[in-house]
């Protein structure tokens, strides 16, 4: 409506301007009717401009009020729906908790789901639990290398078998295998595992080894492939002793579920399997290796298979033998010196043998020459002692050697002034 009056005003204004120009050229004044028309147009335009927005505002208020009422109604409905949904969710949560308590399964939802426990105060993974169908398995190929090192991670190359070959002892092991989870460098799903328990062999893989996780993972994967409409509920839990960083054992729990969530017992033909009253199968595997012993507190390990041609005892004693050899080498010069002194004194003793019977004084000197004395520093000290008790408290008595006083004097040594 406003547009109409604006157009009318401009048309009237243009007409008046044209009339005014004509009259001005003719020397005439604008007729009264023109003046009245201009005044009426202006007045009418002003009245329309003031009243129309008010009417329009009132007209606009009606839809707003209606919209507000509709919004309030919708809010009430939404609140009622939310309340109902919350009640339903609460009921579902209670069912989940009860199901977890009774059978240890994830609540059946008909969708893939995976839950992992938080790392504990020592940074150790606690558990991983998955429920999936065959179609939910990852399609992306696993990365070749892992970057995350789980707490307690160390690795060593140990001899195995006949001692002619070596292999890495430890693996960064997934709790729930990648073929199910699609997770590679996830800290909550990784623990240090021996290659023997993880892959079933010292080097490479052997899925026929019932002591390995690979035996069960590959067969559970096949079970899913053969039952595409069923579900697998699979949980893996590391078992630690106290604050040890490496799990001593790993527990596997698995069961099948049909399309309605009813449990289906899965048996994989292992002598380690046991099934509870809920139909869940349990397996406990030892985190060990036949060619070594594991220090579960630190993650260190010791090889129990010696290199071919040696024995474990020989291997362990190498370092101690090396130390002993060094000690012998350090004392050898002193021993040789003692021998040379003995040789140098022998002719003297032989030359004096035919002499007349020694006097009492000579006998005293002879006893003094045969007296045992003690020399520090492996025999290198310039002084000798009659007793080790007289030596300074800081003396390293492991480096003390003995000789006769005559030998000590022959080497230019003198009796300690502190003796």
C-alpha positions as CSV (number, residue, x, y, z in Angstrom):
1,X,0.0,0.0,0.0
2,X,2.8,2.4,0.8
3,X,4.3,1.8,-2.6
4,X,1.0,3.1,-4.3
5,X,1.0,6.4,-2.4
6,X,4.7,7.0,-3.1
7,X,4.1,6.5,-6.7
8,X,1.0,8.8,-6.6
9,X,3.0,11.4,-4.8
10,X,5.8,11.4,-7.4
11,X,3.4,11.4,-10.3
12,X,1.6,14.5,-8.8
13,X,4.9,16.2,-8.1
14,X,6.1,15.7,-11.7
15,X,2.7,16.9,-13.0
16,X,2.9,20.0,-10.9
17,X,6.5,20.7,-11.9
18,X,5.5,20.4,-15.6
19,X,2.6,22.8,-15.1
20,X,4.7,25.2,-13.1
21,X,7.3,25.3,-15.9
22,X,4.6,25.9,-18.6
23,X,3.0,28.8,-16.6
24,X,6.4,30.3,-15.9
25,X,7.3,30.5,-19.6
26,X,3.9,32.0,-20.3
27,X,4.3,34.5,-17.4
28,X,1.4,33.0,-15.5
29,X,1.2,31.8,-11.9
30,X,0.4,28.3,-10.8
31,X,-3.4,27.9,-10.8
32,X,-5.1,27.5,-7.4
33,X,-6.3,24.0,-8.3
34,X,-2.7,23.0,-8.8
35,X,-1.8,24.4,-5.4
36,X,-4.7,22.6,-3.7
37,X,-3.9,19.4,-5.5
38,X,-0.3,19.6,-4.3
39,X,-1.3,20.3,-0.7
40,X,-3.9,17.5,-0.8
41,X,-1.4,15.0,-2.2
42,X,1.2,15.9,0.5
43,X,-1.3,15.7,3.3
44,X,-2.7,12.4,2.1
45,X,0.8,11.0,1.7
46,X,1.7,12.0,5.2
47,X,-1.5,10.5,6.7
48,X,-1.0,7.2,4.8
49,X,2.7,7.1,5.8
50,X,1.8,7.4,9.5
51,X,-1.2,5.2,9.7
52,X,-0.1,2.3,7.4
53,X,3.0,1.2,9.3
54,X,0.9,1.0,12.5
55,X,-1.7,-1.1,10.8
56,X,1.1,-3.2,9.3
57,X,2.7,-3.6,12.7
58,X,-0.5,-4.7,14.2
59,X,-1.0,-7.1,11.3
60,X,2.5,-8.5,11.8
61,X,1.9,-8.9,15.5
62,X,-0.9,-11.4,15.0
63,X,1.3,-14.0,13.2
64,X,4.0,-13.4,15.8
65,X,1.6,-14.1,18.6
66,X,0.3,-17.1,16.8
67,X,3.9,-18.3,16.2
68,X,4.8,-17.7,19.8
69,X,1.8,-19.8,20.9
70,X,2.8,-22.5,18.4
71,X,6.4,-22.5,19.8
72,X,5.2,-22.8,23.3
73,X,3.1,-25.7,22.4
74,X,6.0,-27.3,20.6
75,X,8.3,-26.7,23.6
76,X,5.8,-28.5,25.8
77,X,5.6,-31.4,23.4
78,X,9.4,-31.5,23.2
79,X,9.8,-31.4,27.0
80,X,7.3,-34.3,27.3
81,X,9.2,-36.2,24.6
82,X,12.6,-35.6,26.3
83,X,11.2,-36.7,29.6
84,X,9.9,-39.8,28.0
85,X,13.2,-40.4,26.2
86,X,15.1,-39.8,29.4
87,X,13.0,-42.4,31.2
88,X,13.5,-44.8,28.4
89,X,17.3,-44.2,28.4
90,X,17.4,-44.6,32.2
91,X,15.7,-47.9,31.9
92,X,18.1,-49.0,29.1
93,X,21.1,-48.0,31.3
94,X,19.8,-50.1,34.2
95,X,19.4,-53.1,31.8
96,X,23.0,-52.6,30.6
97,X,24.4,-52.5,34.1
98,X,22.5,-55.6,35.0
99,X,23.6,-57.4,31.9
100,X,27.2,-56.4,32.5
101,X,26.9,-57.7,36.1
102,X,25.3,-61.0,35.2
103,X,27.0,-62.1,32.0
104,X,29.8,-59.5,31.4
105,X,28.4,-58.7,27.9
106,X,27.8,-55.4,26.3
107,X,24.1,-54.6,26.1
108,X,22.8,-55.8,22.7
109,X,21.9,-52.8,20.4
110,X,22.1,-54.4,17.0
111,X,25.0,-52.0,16.2
112,X,28.8,-52.3,16.4
113,X,30.2,-51.0,19.7
114,X,33.6,-51.0,21.4
115,X,34.4,-50.0,25.0
116,X,38.0,-49.6,26.4
117,X,38.9,-49.1,30.0
118,X,40.9,-46.1,31.0
119,X,44.7,-46.4,31.7
120,X,45.3,-47.0,35.4
121,X,47.5,-44.9,37.6
122,X,50.6,-46.7,36.3
123,X,49.6,-46.1,32.7
124,X,48.6,-49.7,32.0
125,X,45.8,-50.7,29.7
126,X,42.9,-52.3,31.6
127,X,40.5,-54.0,29.2
128,X,39.0,-53.8,25.7
129,X,35.5,-55.0,24.8
130,X,33.9,-55.2,21.4
131,X,30.6,-56.4,19.9
132,X,30.4,-56.6,16.1
133,X,29.3,-58.5,12.9
134,X,31.5,-59.6,10.1
135,X,30.6,-56.6,8.0
136,X,31.9,-54.3,10.8
137,X,35.5,-55.5,10.5
138,X,37.9,-52.8,9.2
139,X,38.5,-52.6,5.5
140,X,41.7,-50.5,5.8
141,X,45.0,-52.4,5.8
142,X,46.9,-52.1,9.1
143,X,50.0,-49.9,9.2
144,X,53.2,-51.8,9.2
145,X,54.7,-50.2,12.3
146,X,53.4,-49.2,15.7
147,X,54.6,-45.9,17.2
148,X,53.3,-46.1,20.8
149,X,55.3,-48.0,23.4
150,X,53.1,-49.3,26.2
151,X,54.3,-48.9,29.8
152,X,57.0,-51.5,30.7
153,X,58.0,-51.9,27.1
154,X,61.5,-53.3,26.4
155,X,62.7,-55.7,23.7
156,X,65.6,-58.2,23.4
157,X,66.9,-60.5,20.8
158,X,67.2,-64.0,22.4
159,X,68.5,-67.3,21.1
160,X,66.0,-70.0,20.7
161,X,65.8,-73.7,19.7
162,X,69.3,-75.0,19.2
163,X,70.9,-71.6,19.8
164,X,71.8,-70.9,16.2
165,X,69.1,-68.3,15.6
166,X,67.8,-65.2,17.4
167,X,64.4,-63.5,17.5
168,X,62.8,-60.5,19.3
169,X,61.1,-61.7,22.5
170,X,58.4,-59.1,22.9
171,X,55.5,-57.6,20.8
172,X,53.4,-54.5,21.3
173,X,50.3,-56.6,21.6
174,X,46.7,-55.5,20.9
175,X,44.1,-56.7,23.4
176,X,41.3,-56.8,20.8
177,X,43.1,-57.6,17.6
178,X,43.2,-55.1,14.7
179,X,41.1,-57.4,12.5
180,X,38.2,-56.6,14.8
181,X,38.9,-53.2,16.3
182,X,40.7,-51.4,13.4
183,X,42.8,-49.7,16.1
184,X,46.6,-49.7,15.8
185,X,48.3,-47.1,18.0
186,X,45.6,-46.9,20.7
187,X,47.3,-46.9,24.2
188,X,44.1,-48.3,25.9
189,X,44.4,-51.4,23.6
190,X,48.1,-52.1,23.8
191,X,50.2,-54.1,26.4
192,X,53.7,-55.7,26.2
193,X,53.2,-59.4,25.1
194,X,55.7,-62.1,24.4
195,X,55.8,-63.0,20.7
196,X,55.1,-66.6,21.9
197,X,51.8,-65.6,23.5
198,X,50.8,-63.1,20.8
199,X,51.8,-64.8,17.6
200,X,52.4,-68.4,18.7
201,X,56.1,-68.5,17.6
202,X,59.5,-67.2,18.3
203,X,59.6,-65.6,14.9
204,X,56.8,-65.3,12.4
205,X,53.3,-66.7,13.2
206,X,51.8,-70.0,14.2
207,X,48.0,-69.9,14.6
208,X,47.9,-73.6,15.6
209,X,49.6,-72.8,18.9
210,X,46.8,-72.9,21.6
211,X,49.0,-70.8,23.9
212,X,48.7,-67.9,21.6
213,X,46.1,-65.2,21.1
214,X,46.4,-65.7,17.3
215,X,44.9,-69.2,17.6
216,X,41.6,-67.7,19.0
217,X,41.6,-64.5,17.0
218,X,41.8,-66.3,13.6
219,X,39.1,-68.8,14.6
220,X,36.7,-66.1,15.9
221,X,37.2,-64.2,12.7
222,X,36.3,-67.4,10.8
223,X,33.2,-67.8,13.0
224,X,32.0,-64.3,12.1
225,X,32.6,-64.9,8.4
226,X,30.6,-68.2,8.5
227,X,27.8,-66.5,10.5
228,X,27.3,-63.1,8.8
229,X,23.9,-62.5,10.5
230,X,25.3,-63.2,14.0
231,X,27.3,-61.0,16.4
232,X,30.4,-61.7,18.4
233,X,30.9,-60.3,21.9
234,X,34.6,-60.4,22.7
235,X,36.5,-59.0,25.7
236,X,40.2,-59.1,26.5
237,X,41.6,-58.3,29.9
238,X,45.3,-58.2,31.0
239,X,45.9,-59.7,34.4
240,X,48.6,-57.9,36.5
241,X,50.1,-58.8,39.8
242,X,50.3,-55.8,42.1
243,X,52.2,-52.9,40.5
244,X,54.0,-55.0,37.9
245,X,54.1,-53.3,34.5
246,X,53.8,-56.4,32.4
247,X,50.7,-58.6,32.6
248,X,51.4,-62.1,33.7
249,X,48.3,-63.4,31.9
250,X,45.6,-62.3,29.4
251,X,42.0,-63.4,29.7
252,X,39.7,-63.9,26.7
253,X,35.9,-63.9,27.0
254,X,33.8,-64.6,23.9
255,X,30.2,-65.5,23.0
256,X,28.0,-65.4,19.9
257,X,24.7,-63.5,19.7
258,X,21.8,-64.1,17.3
259,X,19.7,-61.3,15.7
260,X,17.7,-60.9,18.9
261,X,20.7,-60.8,21.2
262,X,20.3,-64.4,22.5
263,X,23.7,-65.9,23.4
264,X,25.3,-68.7,21.2
265,X,28.1,-70.8,22.7
266,X,31.3,-70.6,20.7
267,X,33.8,-73.5,21.1
268,X,37.1,-73.3,19.1
269,X,38.5,-76.7,20.0
270,X,41.1,-75.6,22.6
271,X,41.8,-77.5,25.7
272,X,42.1,-74.2,27.6
273,X,38.4,-73.2,27.0
274,X,35.8,-73.2,29.8
275,X,32.1,-72.1,29.4
276,X,30.1,-70.5,32.2
277,X,26.3,-70.8,32.9
278,X,25.6,-67.7,30.6
279,X,27.2,-69.5,27.6
280,X,30.4,-67.3,27.7
281,X,33.6,-69.1,26.9
282,X,36.7,-68.1,28.9
283,X,40.4,-68.7,28.1
284,X,43.5,-67.6,30.2
285,X,46.9,-67.4,28.4
286,X,50.3,-67.1,30.1
287,X,52.4,-64.2,29.0
288,X,55.7,-66.3,28.8
289,X,58.3,-67.4,26.3
290,X,60.0,-70.8,26.4
291,X,63.4,-69.3,25.7
292,X,63.5,-66.8,28.5
293,X,62.3,-65.5,31.9
294,X,60.4,-62.3,32.2
295,X,60.8,-59.7,35.0
296,X,57.2,-58.6,35.1
297,X,57.9,-55.7,37.4
298,X,60.3,-53.9,35.0
299,X,59.8,-55.6,31.6
300,X,63.4,-56.9,31.5
301,X,64.1,-60.5,30.4
302,X,66.8,-63.1,30.6
303,X,67.7,-65.6,27.8
304,X,67.7,-69.2,29.0
305,X,68.9,-70.6,25.7
306,X,72.6,-70.3,25.1
307,X,74.3,-69.5,21.8
308,X,75.3,-72.7,19.9
309,X,78.6,-74.0,21.2
310,X,78.3,-72.4,24.6
311,X,76.3,-73.0,27.8
312,X,74.2,-70.6,29.7
313,X,76.5,-70.9,32.7
314,X,79.5,-70.1,30.5
315,X,77.7,-67.1,29.1
316,X,76.9,-65.8,32.5
317,X,80.4,-66.3,33.8
318,X,82.1,-64.4,31.0
319,X,82.0,-61.1,32.8
320,X,83.2,-62.5,36.1
321,X,86.1,-64.3,34.3
322,X,87.0,-61.1,32.5
323,X,87.2,-59.3,35.9
324,X,89.3,-62.1,37.5
325,X,91.7,-62.0,34.5
326,X,92.2,-58.3,34.9
327,X,93.0,-58.7,38.6
328,X,95.5,-61.5,37.9
329,X,97.2,-59.3,35.3
330,X,97.5,-56.4,37.7
331,X,99.2,-58.7,40.3
332,X,101.3,-60.6,37.9
333,X,104.3,-58.1,37.8
334,X,104.5,-58.3,41.6
335,X,104.6,-62.1,41.5
336,X,107.3,-62.1,38.9
337,X,109.3,-59.6,40.9
338,X,109.0,-61.9,43.9
339,X,110.3,-64.8,41.9
340,X,113.3,-62.9,40.6
341,X,114.1,-61.8,44.1
342,X,114.0,-65.4,45.3
343,X,116.3,-66.4,42.5
344,X,118.7,-63.6,43.3
345,X,118.9,-64.5,47.0
346,X,119.4,-68.2,46.3
347,X,123.1,-67.9,45.3
348,X,123.8,-65.8,48.3
349,X,122.3,-68.4,50.6
350,X,124.2,-71.1,48.8
351,X,127.5,-69.2,49.0
352,X,127.1,-68.7,52.7
353,X,126.1,-72.3,53.4
354,X,129.7,-73.7,53.9
355,X,130.4,-70.9,56.4
356,X,131.0,-71.6,60.1
357,X,128.1,-72.0,62.5
358,X,126.2,-68.7,62.8
359,X,126.4,-66.8,66.0
360,X,123.3,-65.9,68.0
361,X,123.3,-62.6,66.3
362,X,123.4,-64.2,62.9
363,X,120.5,-66.4,63.9
364,X,118.5,-63.4,64.8
365,X,119.3,-61.7,61.4
366,X,118.3,-64.9,59.7
367,X,114.9,-65.0,61.4
368,X,114.3,-61.4,60.5
369,X,115.0,-62.2,56.8
370,X,112.5,-65.0,56.8
371,X,109.8,-62.9,58.5
372,X,106.6,-62.4,56.5
373,X,105.7,-58.8,55.7
374,X,102.8,-57.1,53.9
375,X,103.1,-54.7,51.0
376,X,100.1,-52.6,49.8
377,X,99.3,-51.5,46.2
378,X,99.7,-55.0,44.8
379,X,103.4,-55.0,45.9
380,X,104.2,-51.6,44.4
381,X,104.4,-49.7,47.7
382,X,107.8,-48.5,48.9
383,X,107.2,-49.6,52.5
384,X,106.2,-52.9,54.1
385,X,104.3,-53.8,57.3
386,X,104.6,-56.5,59.9
387,X,100.9,-56.5,60.5
388,X,97.8,-55.4,58.5
389,X,96.2,-54.1,61.7
390,X,98.7,-51.3,61.7
391,X,97.8,-50.1,58.3
392,X,95.6,-47.0,57.7
393,X,91.9,-47.6,57.8
394,X,91.4,-46.7,54.1
395,X,93.9,-49.3,52.9
396,X,92.5,-51.5,50.1
397,X,93.3,-54.9,51.7
398,X,92.3,-56.7,48.5
399,X,95.5,-55.4,46.9
400,X,97.9,-56.5,49.7
401,X,100.5,-59.1,48.9
402,X,102.9,-61.0,51.2
403,X,106.7,-61.6,50.9
404,X,109.7,-62.2,53.2
405,X,111.3,-59.2,54.7
406,X,114.5,-60.1,52.8
407,X,112.6,-60.0,49.5
408,X,111.1,-56.6,50.5
409,X,114.5,-55.2,51.3
410,X,116.0,-56.6,48.1
411,X,113.4,-54.6,46.2
412,X,114.4,-51.4,48.0
413,X,111.5,-51.3,50.4
414,X,111.7,-50.2,54.0
415,X,109.7,-50.8,57.1
416,X,106.9,-48.3,57.5
417,X,107.6,-45.6,60.1
418,X,104.1,-46.0,61.4
419,X,104.6,-49.7,62.2
